Amino acid sequence: MKERRRAPRIEANLTLELRMPNQETATLGETLNISRNGIYFRTEYYMSEGTKLPISIHLPAEQGVEAVSVRPEGIVVRCIPEIEDPRVDNYEVACFFMEITKEDQARLDAFLERRFQSSQR
């Protein structure tokens, strides 16, 4: 199978908030990995392919950099399992970033670069 990702992924357990369609409250999830173009996370909610999600990803303070949240607009490209199942406790979701501000992209890129450099040591 050909690799389709345009940016390398970094393993990271980050807290995120998702604004699910037709819900007033945010839903929490935890990332499994992240790149400059998307995120792979675990959540208790099933999400169908094509679902648009406002996301808030909490980047922790590290190496003299303050904690910050970035807020991309994402679209679900994959959910495992692929169908909603009441017996499933957690779903794994891949989400592509459709929109992200230049400032948030710069913050995310800097975070990823710090993580990549620390993994190379």
C-alpha positions as CSV (number, residue, x, y, z in Angstrom):
1,M,0.0,0.0,0.0
2,K,1.4,3.4,-1.0
3,E,2.0,6.0,1.8
4,R,-0.4,8.9,1.2
5,R,0.6,11.1,4.1
6,R,2.3,14.4,3.2
7,A,3.9,15.0,6.6
8,P,5.5,12.7,9.2
9,R,3.5,11.8,12.3
10,I,4.8,12.2,15.8
11,E,3.4,10.0,18.6
12,A,1.9,12.3,21.2
13,N,-0.7,11.8,23.9
14,L,-2.4,15.2,23.9
15,T,-5.8,16.2,25.2
16,L,-8.2,17.5,22.6
17,E,-11.8,18.9,22.6
18,L,-14.1,18.2,19.7
19,R,-17.3,20.0,18.9
20,M,-19.5,17.3,17.7
21,P,-22.3,18.1,15.3
22,N,-25.6,18.9,17.1
23,Q,-24.0,18.9,20.5
24,E,-23.6,22.0,22.7
25,T,-20.8,20.6,24.9
26,A,-17.3,19.7,23.9
27,T,-16.2,16.1,23.8
28,L,-12.8,15.0,25.0
29,G,-10.4,12.8,23.2
30,E,-6.8,11.8,23.3
31,T,-4.4,11.9,20.4
32,L,-2.4,8.9,19.4
33,N,-0.3,10.8,16.8
34,I,-0.3,14.2,15.1
35,S,1.3,15.8,12.1
36,R,1.1,19.3,10.6
37,N,-1.8,18.1,8.3
38,G,-3.9,15.9,10.7
39,I,-4.4,14.0,13.8
40,Y,-5.2,10.4,14.9
41,F,-7.1,10.1,18.1
42,R,-9.2,8.0,20.4
43,T,-12.7,8.9,21.5
44,E,-15.8,7.2,22.8
45,Y,-17.9,8.6,19.9
46,Y,-18.4,7.1,16.5
47,M,-17.7,9.6,13.7
48,S,-18.6,8.9,10.1
49,E,-16.3,9.7,7.2
50,G,-16.8,13.3,6.0
51,T,-17.9,14.7,9.4
52,K,-16.5,18.2,9.9
53,L,-15.1,19.0,13.4
54,P,-13.9,22.1,15.1
55,I,-11.0,20.8,17.2
56,S,-9.0,22.3,20.0
57,I,-5.7,20.6,20.6
58,H,-3.9,21.4,23.9
59,L,-0.1,21.6,23.4
60,P,1.7,21.3,26.7
61,A,4.3,23.7,28.0
62,E,7.8,22.5,27.3
63,Q,11.4,23.8,26.8
64,G,10.5,27.3,27.9
65,V,7.4,27.5,25.7
66,E,4.0,28.2,27.3
67,A,1.1,25.8,26.9
68,V,-1.2,26.8,24.1
69,S,-4.2,25.4,22.2
70,V,-4.5,25.3,18.4
71,R,-7.9,25.1,16.8
72,P,-8.0,23.6,13.3
73,E,-11.1,22.7,11.4
74,G,-10.9,19.0,10.6
75,I,-12.7,16.4,8.5
76,V,-12.9,12.8,9.4
77,V,-11.2,10.6,6.9
78,R,-11.4,7.2,8.7
79,C,-13.0,5.7,11.8
80,I,-12.2,2.3,13.3
81,P,-14.4,0.4,13.7
82,E,-16.1,1.6,10.5
83,I,-19.6,1.3,11.8
84,E,-21.2,2.4,15.1
85,D,-21.3,-0.4,17.6
86,P,-22.9,-0.1,21.1
87,R,-20.4,-2.8,22.3
88,V,-17.4,-0.6,21.4
89,D,-15.9,1.6,24.2
90,N,-13.5,3.6,22.0
91,Y,-13.2,4.5,18.3
92,E,-9.9,5.5,16.6
93,V,-10.4,8.5,14.3
94,A,-8.1,10.0,11.6
95,C,-8.9,13.6,10.9
96,F,-7.4,15.8,8.2
97,F,-7.0,19.6,8.9
98,M,-9.0,21.5,6.3
99,E,-8.4,24.9,7.8
100,I,-6.0,26.3,10.4
101,T,-4.8,29.8,11.0
102,K,-1.2,30.8,10.1
103,E,-0.6,31.5,13.8
104,D,-1.9,28.1,14.9
105,Q,0.0,26.3,12.1
106,A,3.2,28.0,13.3
107,R,2.5,26.9,16.9
108,L,1.8,23.3,15.8
109,D,4.9,23.2,13.5
110,A,7.1,24.5,16.4
111,F,5.7,21.8,18.7
112,L,6.2,19.1,16.2
113,E,9.8,20.2,15.5
114,R,10.6,20.2,19.3
115,R,9.1,16.7,19.6
116,F,11.0,15.5,16.5
117,Q,14.3,16.8,17.7
118,S,13.8,15.3,21.2
119,S,13.0,11.9,19.6
120,Q,16.3,12.0,17.6
121,R,18.5,12.3,20.7
